[in-house]
Amino acid sequence: MPAALLQATLAIAGCSPRDEGAPHGPRVGGNDATAAPAPVATVPVSGPERIVLALGDSLYAGYGLSRGQSLPDAIQARLRAAGINARLVNAGVSGDTSADGRRRLGYTLDRLGKAPDLVLLGLGGNDVLRQLDPGVTRDNLAAMLDELRKRKVPVVLTGMLAPPNLGPDYAARFNAIYPELAKQHHAPLYPFILDGVLGDRALMLPDGVHPNARGVARIADRVTPVVRHALADTAAR
């Protein structure tokens, strides 16, 4: 892959090569100093514990961040600050493709011991990085959604977009995956997980690919209302 295309693809995919020895990525100095302040609780946490499984790639795993600064951590903090007794289980693995997520979904769910109240699903960025056939990505995500439907576990999708460098045909096929599957499976969708963060150096790590702690906070501010609404829907059933 040409260097310029690789850089553009990385920038839009927001994912990293697989590192089995360090799924959360390397520590990057300076993140704590620039971290966004933790949300302040407005009401006491109450009610039964709600478990949210966050299954994704490096954007969930917290690549390059200190412990406690990942996106699932940030969403959990915001839910609890709003009085919601939520616990997010971070099942993000750097470098995972949709096929990797499909292979480990059942095992991950079984290891929880009880069905989660909600799954936050964010995979596909590494598929773009490797220029995999969008049809394969769609099949993998559809299979995961089918499995979750069989288990009666609601889902929130966080989407990804293909860079224009890969051509209009590829982009059109890939970018249609998330809205179409969300509609078919009646799943809430946050269309582009890096929206409002990608391209802003103040919100990205030096690699220009992954959000820093402030960037994660920005994403969490936008994704948390979607998760909160989904949890409210499950409680009402």
N, C-alpha and C positions, 0 to 999 in steps of 0.2 A: 504494500500500500504506500503511495507517495506520502512524504512527510507532511505536506500541507493538508492532504485529505485525512491522514491519521489524526492530526491535531484538531481539525474541525470536527471529526467524528467523536473524538474523546470529549471535546468541549460540550457537544450536545448530549452525548450519552451519559457523561458524568459518572463513569465507572472505572474500575482499575483492574489490572491483571490479577488473576487469582493468586493468593498467597496463603496456602493452607496453614503455614506455621503461624501466621499473624492475621487472622481474619478481620481484625479491626484496623489494620494498617499501622504504619509507623507513627510514633509520637512526633508531633511537630511543635517546636517551641513557640511560645508567644500566644497560643490559643486562649489560655486562661485569662491573660491580661486583656484580651479583646472580646471576651465572651459577653454576650448580652446578659443583663441582670435577670435572675430567676423571677418568674411571675409571682406576684404577691397574692396569697390566698384572700379571697373576698368573703367566702363562707366556709364553715367547717366541713371537712369531708364526712360524708354519711352514706348510708345504704350499703347493700351487698357489694362485694368486690366484683368488678367487671374486668374480665381478662381479654386483652387485645393482643393477638399474635401478629407481629410485623415481619412478614416474609419478603425479603428483597435482597438487594446487592449491596455495594459499598455505600450507597446513599442512605441506606438504613443502618448498616453496620457501624457507621461513624468513622470512616476512613480518615486517618491523620488527626483525629481528635483525641482529647483526653477522655477517660471513662466518665460517663455521666453527661456527655455532650452530644450524644447521637440524636438523630431525629426522633426515634421512639422515646428516648428520655425526655426530650423537650416537649413532645406531645403529652406524655404522662404528667409532667409538671403543670402544664396548662389545664389539663382536665381536673387534676386534684386541686389546683388553685380555685377552680370554679365549683368545688365541693363534690366532684364526682369521684367515687372510690374506684379508680381505674388502675390497673397494672398492665403495662405493656411489656410483652416478652419479645426481646430483640432476636429475631432469627434472620438477621441480615448477614450475608456472607460475601465478602469482596470477590468480584470476578464471576459470580454466578450468572449463568444464562437462564433463559426461561426453561430450558431442558433440565438444568441442574435443580431449579426450584421444583419442577414437576416431580423429579425423582425423590426429593426429600420431603415433599409436602406431607404424605401420609405418615411417615416416620416421625416427623416433627409434631404433628397433631397427636399421635399416639403417646409420645413422650410427655405431653402436658398432663396426662392423667385424667383430664376432664376437657370437654369441648370448650373452646374459647367463645366468648360472647360475640366476637368480631374478629375478622382477619383483615389486616391492612396489607394489600398485595402490590408490590412494586418491582417488577422484573421486565427485562426487555432491552435495557440500555446496552448490555454487553452483546446482545444479539446484533444490534446496530453496529457496534464497534467491530464485530467480526463479519459484518455484511452477510449475515445469515438470511436465508429466504424468509421474508415476512410471513409466508404461509406456514412455515414451521413454528415461528413465534406465536402466531395465532392459535395453532393447534395445541401448543403447550399451555398457553394461558387458558384456552377453552377447557382443556382437560382438568386443569386445577379448579376452575370455577365449577365444573361438573361435579368434581369430587367434594367440594365444599357444599354444594347444593344437596348432594346425597346425605351429607352429614348434618344438614340443616344449620350451617354456619354462615351468617351473613358476611358480605365482603365489601370493602371499600377499595377501589382501584386507584393507584397513582400512576399516571401515564408518562410516556416518553415520546419525544419527537425525533424524527430522522433529520440529519442535516441536509441542506439542499445540495451539497457537494455530491451526494450519492445519486443524484438525478431525480427528475420529477416522478418517474414511474415508481421507483423504489420508495420515495417519500410518500407518495399517495397511497401505496399499498400498506406501508408500515403505519402511517399516521391514522389510518382508518381503523386499526385494530382495536384500540381502547374504547373509543366511543361506541363502536358497533357491539363489542362484547358487553360493555356496560349496559347498553340498551337491551340486549338479548337476555341478560341475566338479572336485570333490574338492580344493578349494583351502582351505588354512588361513585362518581368519578371526579378526581382532581386531574385535569387534562395533562398538565406538564409540570412535573415535580420541581423543576429548576426555574419555574416562572418567577421573574422578579429578582433573581439572584445571579443567574448565568450572565457573565460579561461584566459584572460589577466587581472590580478588584477588591473593594473594601469588604466584600462578602464571600470571597473565595480564598482558598488556600493558594500558596505560591504556584502550585501546579496549574492553576487556572481551570481545573477540572472539577474539583470537589469543593463544596461550601465549607467555610470555616464556622466557628461556633456562632458568630453573628448571622451568617447566612442560614445556618440550620434554624436559628431562632425565627428568622423571617419566614422560612418555609413552614415551620411549626405554627406560626401565627395564622397562616392561611389554610393549612390542612386540618388543624384541630377542630374548627367548626364543623367540617364535614364528618369527622369521626364522632364528634359529640352528637350531632344530629342522628347519625346511624345508630349509636348506642341508645339514644332515646327511642328510636323506632323499635329496637329489639326489646326494650323494656315494656313497650306498649303492647307487644304481641301476647 
